[in-house]
Amino acid sequence: MSTYFNFKEILSVSMILFAIIDILGSIPIIIDLRQKVGKIQSEKTCLVALGIMLAFLFIGEQLLNIIGVDVASFAIAGSLVIFFIAMEMILGITVFKDDSYETASIIPLAFPLIAGAGSLTTLLSLKTEFETQNIIIGIFLNFMVVYLVLKNTYRLEKMLGKTGLSVLRKAFGIILLAIAIKLFRSNTGL
């Protein structure tokens, strides 16, 4: 590993995080949350999720050790939250009941959807393979895309229409369910 900016590392980190964060796959969830709470605060969501990811990059493993939680347990907990979000999408039920109109920007959007167990545990893995400055740039590049998607949910909703959203919600619900199960299995050894 080198101590300079490496385009190949930045590209690798960006692609890995893009796949894990899966903001495009989260479009139906984001639109659904916006319909439930009225408005998604894009800036607040991005800043909180970005803050969580950067903090976890530097102190995540130590923080988990202090509270006596190993990375696998953290990932399993996150996989369960993702599982229930996927079930909401597939079955059209409501598991997360929250009357507060401001909290959807933080929970479940910033955490665990964007900066969730999958992306946070991935950061710990990336840290062993890539230089920190390249990971940070990869995180920022991903958050540019996240911000654009969050800012354009109205346009995306109009473009997809009611039927398109329903199909997309169910399809990505199944993909999200598969991600939750994979995250669960890989951290339990099943």
N, C-alpha and C positions, 0 to 999 in steps of 0.2 A: 504494500500500500504506500501511496505517496502523500505528501502533505500539501498538495496543490489542487486546484480545481480541475476535475477530469470530466470532460464532456460525456465519455462513455459511461462513467459511474453515475453521473447526473441523469442520463437517459435511462439507465437500468433502474435506478431508484424510483424515478418518476413513473415508469411503466408498472413497476411492482406495486407502488402505492396507488396508482390509478385503478389497477385491477382490484385491490383490496378495498379501497374506499368505495368504488363502484358508484360514483355519483350519478351516472347515466341510468344505472339500474334502480337507483333510488328515486327517480323522477316521480313514479306513481305514489310513493310514500310521501314525498314532499308536497305534491299536489293535494293528496288526501289530508295531510296535516293542515295545509293552508285552508282547505275547505272547512275543517273542523274549528280552527281557531281564528280564522279571519285573515291574518297576515303573518308571514314569516319575516323576521327581522334578519335579513341576509348578512348585514355587517356584523351584528352581534353573534350570530351563529358561527360565522367564519372566524371571528376573533377568538371566541371561546374554544372552538375546535382546534384552531391553530395553536393557541396557548397550551391546551392539553397535550397536543402532540409534541410540541417543543419541550415542554416540561418533562414529559415522559421519556423523551429521547435522552435527556441529561440525568434525570433522577428517578426514572421509573422503576428500575430494578431495586434500587436502594429503598425507595418508598414502599414497595411491596414487601421487601424484607423486614422493614421496620414494623409494619402492621401484621407481619406473620403470614402473608399470602404469597404463594408461589405463582409464577407466571402461568402455569397450566391451570390453576384454580381460577385465576383472573380471566383467562381465555374461556373457560367453561361457563363462568357466570355471564360473560358477554354473549356467548353462543346461545344461552337460554333467552336472553332479551331479544336477540335477533330472531330466534325461533318464534317467539310470540308475535313479533311484528309481522313476520311472514304469514303466520296463521291468520292475523287480521286481514291481510291482503287477499289471501286465498279464499277464506270462508266469509269475508265480509262482516266479521264480528268486531266488537270493540273490547280490547283487553285493557289498554291504557286509558283510564278514565281520569281526566284532569279538567277541572273547571277553570283553571287559571289560563287566561289568554296569552300570557307572555312566556310561559314555560316551554311551549313547543319549540322555540328557537334553541333552547339549551337541551332539554330532555324531551323527546328522544332524538332530536335532530343532531345537535353538536356532539352529544354523547348519548347513546352508543352508535348512532348511525354513521356519522362521519369519522369521529375519533373514537372508534369502538375497540373492543378487545382484539379484533383481527388486525386493525391498523397499528394498535399500540404494541402488540406482541411482535408484529412484523418489524416495527422500528427497532426493537431489541435485537432481532435477528440481523437486520441491515447493519447495525452498529458494529457487529463482529466482522462484517465483510467489506464495508465501504467507509471512506473518510467522512467525518461528521459534517464538514462544510458542504460536501456533495449531497448528503442526505437532507440538510437544511434547504438547499436550493430545490431539490426534488419535492420537498414538502410545500414550499412556496409556489412552485409551478402547478401543483395539484390544486392548491387553494385558489388559484386564478380561475381554473375550470369550475371548481365548486361554487365560487362566487357568481360566475356567469350563469350557471344553472339555477341557483337560488334566485337571482335577480329576474330571471326570465320565465318563471313558472306560469305566469298568466299567458304568455305567448305560447308556451309549450302546450298548455291545456287547450287553448283555442285551436292550435294546429292539429292536435291529436283527436279532439272531439270526445264526446261521452263514450262512444263504443270503443274507440281506440284506447282511451284511458282504462276502461274496464278490462280489455284484453291485456294491455300492458301490465296492469296491476296484478292480474292473476299469474301471468307468465313470469314476471319478476319476483312475485311472491314465492313461486316454486324455486326459482334460482336462489333467492335469499334463504329459503328453507334448506336447500342443499348446502349452502355456505355454512349455515348454522350447524348442520349435522356434521359436516367435514371438520369444522373447528372443534366441535365436541369430541368427535372420534379421535382426532389427532392429539388431543390433550388428555384423553382418558386411556388410550391404548386399545380401544375396542375395535 
